[in-house]
Amino acid sequence: MGEFVEREFGQAEQKIERGNFKRALAQLADVCWNVNLSDGLEPFERIRKLAERVRESADGRLADKASAVIALTEQRRKALYETPAARSVPRVTSGPTPMGTRTTFAFWAGAVAILFMAIGAFGPWAKVLAISINGLDGSNDGWLVIGAAAIAALMFVVYARFAGFGPLLFAGLAAVGAIAVTIHDRNHIKNVQLVQVGWGLNVALIASILLLLATLGLALFNRQGRQVVELAEAGSGATGASDNTTAEPITESKICPDCAEEVKAAARVCRFCGHRFEEAPVQ
């Protein structure tokens, strides 16, 4: 197996051990679409076993998604090894991270924004002639920005491990609070004669706005779609219709690596979360 596939397996197993089943299933679906003929049957067997572990440990929608991943695994195995014409189906790659390119960018943009919020809080917020006053002096409003950055950092750690909308909500509220504090102080300083706004206050304000935008981006890229279990049902329905000579061919499907929802194999953009698929060249 390739280095990418092996690494994805290791990360998926770690997520299952931590109980992060949603991300693990999305990663297994991504691996399934990256398996090729040279990898053999072993990857499909590993995907099936890991998905069965999730199905046994989870319930409700996650159990249904695990069943859908198992059905996708069987469908891909048959397409590669039992149907010669299906070997030309394009494979989908999404890069080395299970979160997806846009989600990863938004996540790290938010992390950088949190760092610069702290830097801005320690920097000069006001300058009177040759004297600089940092955010931790005077009214101590810089500590409010530090607190908001700490809350946002904690919520980003929780989001990275468990996903969900809750951590993003609290991180966004922390960003809004920091924006309100910095705008208030900036307007107050501008109205005082002989006092100039320091670079630290501007950095804290810009970083707080960037954190809010990153949080909104993460919420947008990871919004939940409708419950989709038709993949497993389609697989069982196709088996029951195998004796009918007029049965319609099975429509190829794939699972989005970002939101773990089912879309058509030919889709270039996920209709649930907007993830853009990159097609590997057909060999």
C-alpha positions in Angstrom: 0.0 0.0 0.0 1.0 3.6 -0.6 2.4 5.8 2.2 -0.7 8.0 2.1 -3.1 5.1 2.5 -1.1 3.6 5.3 -0.9 6.9 7.1 -4.7 7.4 6.8 -5.3 4.0 8.3 -3.2 4.9 11.3 -5.0 8.1 11.8 -8.4 6.5 11.4 -7.5 3.9 14.1 -6.4 6.6 16.5 -9.7 8.5 16.0 -11.7 5.3 16.6 -9.8 4.7 19.9 -10.6 8.3 21.0 -14.3 7.9 20.0 -14.1 10.4 17.2 -16.2 8.1 14.9 -17.4 10.7 12.5 -13.9 11.8 11.4 -12.8 8.2 11.3 -15.6 7.2 8.9 -14.9 10.2 6.7 -11.2 9.2 6.6 -12.0 5.5 5.8 -14.2 6.6 3.0 -11.4 8.8 1.7 -9.0 5.8 1.9 -11.5 3.6 0.0 -11.5 6.0 -3.0 -7.7 6.0 -3.0 -7.2 2.3 -3.2 -6.1 1.0 -6.6 -5.4 -2.3 -8.2 -1.8 -2.4 -7.1 -2.8 -2.2 -3.4 -4.6 -5.6 -3.5 -7.6 -6.6 -1.4 -6.0 -6.0 2.0 -7.1 -2.3 2.3 -10.7 -3.1 1.6 -10.6 -5.7 4.4 -9.1 -3.2 6.8 -11.6 -0.6 6.0 -14.5 -3.1 6.5 -13.1 -4.2 9.9 -12.6 -0.7 11.2 -16.1 0.4 10.0 -17.6 -2.6 11.7 -15.8 -1.6 14.9 -17.5 1.8 14.6 -20.9 0.3 13.9 -20.6 -2.0 17.0 -19.6 0.9 19.2 -21.9 3.6 17.9 -25.6 3.9 17.3 -28.1 5.9 15.4 -26.7 8.0 12.5 -23.1 7.0 13.1 -24.0 3.3 12.9 -25.8 4.0 9.6 -22.8 5.8 8.2 -20.6 2.9 9.2 -22.9 0.6 7.3 -22.7 3.0 4.3 -18.9 2.9 4.4 -19.0 -0.9 4.5 -21.3 -1.0 1.5 -19.1 1.5 -0.3 -16.1 -0.7 0.4 -17.8 -3.7 -1.2 -18.9 -1.6 -4.1 -15.4 -0.3 -4.8 -13.9 -3.8 -4.4 -16.3 -5.2 -7.0 -15.7 -2.2 -9.3 -11.9 -2.8 -9.3 -11.7 -6.5 -9.3 -15.0 -7.9 -10.7 -16.1 -5.4 -13.3 -13.4 -4.7 -15.9 -15.3 -1.7 -17.3 -15.5 -0.1 -13.9 -11.7 0.1 -13.6 -11.8 3.3 -15.5 -13.8 5.0 -12.7 -11.8 8.1 -11.5 -10.5 7.8 -8.0 -10.9 10.7 -5.6 -8.0 12.1 -3.6 -8.4 14.8 -0.9 -4.8 15.2 0.3 -3.1 14.0 3.5 -5.6 15.5 5.9 -9.0 14.2 6.8 -10.4 17.6 7.4 -10.2 18.7 3.8 -8.1 21.5 2.3 -10.5 24.4 3.0 -11.3 23.3 6.5 -7.6 22.8 7.3 -6.8 26.3 6.0 -9.6 27.9 8.1 -8.5 26.0 11.2 -4.9 27.1 11.0 -5.9 30.6 10.1 -7.9 30.7 13.3 -4.9 29.3 15.2 -2.7 32.0 13.8 -5.3 34.7 14.7 -5.3 33.5 18.3 -1.6 33.8 18.5 -1.6 37.4 17.1 -4.4 38.3 19.5 -2.1 37.5 22.4 0.8 39.4 20.7 -1.4 42.4 20.2 -2.5 42.4 23.8 1.1 42.6 25.0 1.9 45.2 22.4 1.4 49.0 22.8 -2.2 50.1 22.6 -1.6 53.8 23.1 1.3 56.2 22.6 1.6 59.5 24.4 4.5 61.4 23.0 7.4 59.0 23.6 5.6 56.9 26.1 3.9 53.6 25.1 1.1 52.0 27.1 0.5 48.3 26.3 -2.8 46.4 26.6 -2.1 45.1 30.0 -1.6 48.6 31.5 -4.2 51.2 32.4 -7.7 49.7 32.1 -6.2 46.2 31.7 -8.5 45.6 28.7 -5.7 43.6 27.1 -6.4 40.8 29.7 -9.9 40.5 28.2 -8.3 39.9 24.8 -5.9 37.4 26.4 -8.9 35.6 28.0 -10.8 35.6 24.7 -7.8 34.1 22.9 -7.4 31.4 25.6 -11.1 30.4 25.3 -10.8 30.3 21.5 -7.6 28.2 21.8 -9.3 25.7 24.1 -12.4 25.5 21.8 -10.1 24.9 18.8 -8.4 22.0 20.6 -11.9 20.5 21.5 -13.0 21.0 17.9 -9.9 19.3 16.5 -10.6 16.2 18.6 -14.4 16.0 18.6 -15.6 18.3 15.8 -19.1 19.6 16.3 -20.7 23.1 16.2 -20.5 23.8 19.9 -16.8 24.6 20.1 -17.0 26.9 17.1 -19.9 28.8 18.7 -17.9 29.5 21.9 -14.8 30.4 19.8 -16.9 32.8 17.7 -18.4 34.4 20.8 -14.9 34.9 22.2 -13.8 36.6 18.9 -16.9 38.9 19.0 -16.0 39.9 22.6 -12.4 40.7 21.7 -13.6 42.7 18.7 -16.0 44.7 20.9 -13.2 45.4 23.5 -10.6 46.5 20.9 -13.0 48.7 18.9 -14.2 50.4 22.1 -10.7 51.1 23.3 -9.6 52.3 19.8 -12.4 54.8 19.6 -11.7 56.0 23.1 -8.0 56.6 22.4 -8.7 58.4 19.1 -10.9 60.9 21.0 -8.1 61.8 23.4 -5.8 64.6 22.3 -2.1 63.9 21.9 -2.7 60.2 22.2 -2.1 57.9 19.2 -3.4 54.3 18.7 -0.6 51.8 19.1 0.2 48.9 16.8 -0.7 46.3 19.4 -4.3 47.4 19.6 -4.6 47.3 15.8 -3.0 43.8 15.7 -5.4 42.6 18.4 -8.4 44.0 16.5 -7.4 42.5 13.1 -6.6 39.2 14.6 -9.9 39.1 16.4 -11.8 39.7 13.1 -9.7 37.0 11.4 -10.6 34.6 14.2 -14.3 35.3 13.7 -14.0 34.8 10.0 -12.1 31.5 10.5 -14.7 30.3 12.9 -17.5 31.1 10.5 -15.6 29.4 7.7 -15.2 26.2 9.8 -18.9 26.3 10.7 -19.8 26.7 7.0 -17.5 24.0 5.7 -18.6 21.5 8.3 -22.3 22.1 8.5 -24.4 18.9 8.9 -26.3 17.5 5.9 -29.3 15.3 5.8 -29.1 11.7 7.1 -28.0 9.6 4.2 -28.2 5.8 4.3 -29.3 5.1 0.7 -25.9 3.6 -0.1 -26.4 0.5 2.0 -30.0 0.2 0.9 -29.0 0.5 -2.8 -26.5 -2.3 -2.3 -29.1 -4.6 -0.8 -31.7 -3.6 -3.4 -29.3 -4.3 -6.2 -28.7 -7.8 -4.8 -32.4 -8.5 -4.7 -32.8 -7.4 -8.4 -29.9 -9.4 -9.7 -32.2 -12.1 -11.2 -34.1 -9.5 -13.2 -32.6 -9.1 -16.6 -34.2 -5.6 -17.0 -32.7 -4.3 -13.8 -31.1 -0.9 -14.0 -27.3 -0.6 -13.5 -26.1 0.5 -10.0 -25.2 4.2 -9.9 -21.7 4.7 -8.7 -21.4 6.8 -5.5 -18.8 8.2 -3.2 -18.6 9.6 0.3 -17.4 13.1 0.9 -14.2 13.1 3.1 -15.3 16.3 4.8 -18.9 15.6 5.9 -19.1 11.8 5.3 -22.3 12.3 3.2 -23.0 10.3 0.0 -22.8 12.0 -3.4 -22.6 10.8 -7.0 -19.3 9.4 -8.2 -19.1 12.0 -11.0 -19.7 15.0 -8.7 -17.0 17.5 -8.5 -18.4 19.5 -5.6 -20.2 18.0 -2.5 -23.8 19.2 -2.4 -23.8 19.1 1.4 -20.7 20.9 2.5 -19.2 22.3 -0.7 -16.0 20.2 -0.7 -14.3 20.2 -4.1 -13.1 16.8 -5.2 -9.8 16.4 -7.2 -9.9 13.6 -9.7 -6.7 11.5 -10.1 -5.7 10.9 -13.7 -7.1 7.7 -15.1 -4.4 5.0 -15.7 
